[in-house]
């Protein structure tokens, strides 16, 4: 069995927020190592049901072994963005009591050098969550145009120094291919004054984040996926989403806000013309973040934000 080490983030808060019913049907759209799924399953009776999705082959393998003796668990290899259509095909529309999406990269993926996610471990530039897809971080770094690289660093990394980083990437790859995470890390470091590198720890992280988002299409279709998943809930069902950076959280926040609002016409519209009606209500007014105790045990929970709404 693959050793899939991952500490589930905001575990107690997720379980409390989903308000699990023992005979209910729950969907974990991003199973990972099965930490959240296991906690959900422990609260279900034999009549309850858990459906899990993941596009990482290692995660699927681990979860199939972990839940091999559970007759009420269905595991599906697929990107979570495909889950609404798959669930509809399974006849689950209006039958789901709770849905969870943990949008973060797992500790296993980050700590596995060969997966190429982290600048803390040297490995080939890869960053694919689904290892069967063609596009890798190597392709992005070595073959994307200057315009494309600038776009993803500005938009996905919110990197103000994108021009300098891209200039150095283009220069380096003319001499030889940029093949490893440490090569890319060195290029990014050269793009900043030393006092910035050592005074602000996020400068390398932002570039790696931007490339990872591009490789995995993390933001593409997220809005539509969330909107469709909300529609699949039964009345009283809840959807919980954990995000780890501002771009994801902004999408989640806006989708949930619209779902919980009657009129979504522009503010200056004198009379409602959209006809929109709220389909959900917020479970908590503000995003839920990690406690001091959790932060001490798992520093990777520091950027996590949990938002939950309930279908009405």
Secondary structure as UniProt FT lines:
FT   TURN            9..10
FT   HELIX           11..18
FT   TURN            22..23
FT   STRAND          25..28
FT   TURN            32..33
FT   HELIX           35..41
FT   TURN            42..43
FT   TURN            46..47
FT   STRAND          49..54
FT   HELIX           57..66
FT   TURN            67..69
FT   TURN            71..72
FT   STRAND          73..77
FT   HELIX           80..82
FT   HELIX           83..89
FT   TURN            90..91
FT   TURN            93..94
FT   STRAND          96..102
FT   HELIX           107..111
FT   HELIX           113..115
FT   TURN            119..120
FT   TURN            131..132
FT   HELIX           137..143
FT   HELIX           146..156
FT   TURN            160..161
FT   HELIX           162..175
FT   HELIX           181..190
FT   HELIX           194..199
FT   HELIX           202..216
FT   TURN            220..221
FT   HELIX           222..232
FT   STRAND          233..243
FT   HELIX           246..259
FT   TURN            267..268
FT   STRAND          280..282
FT   HELIX           292..297
FT   HELIX           299..301
FT   TURN            302..303
FT   STRAND          305..311
//
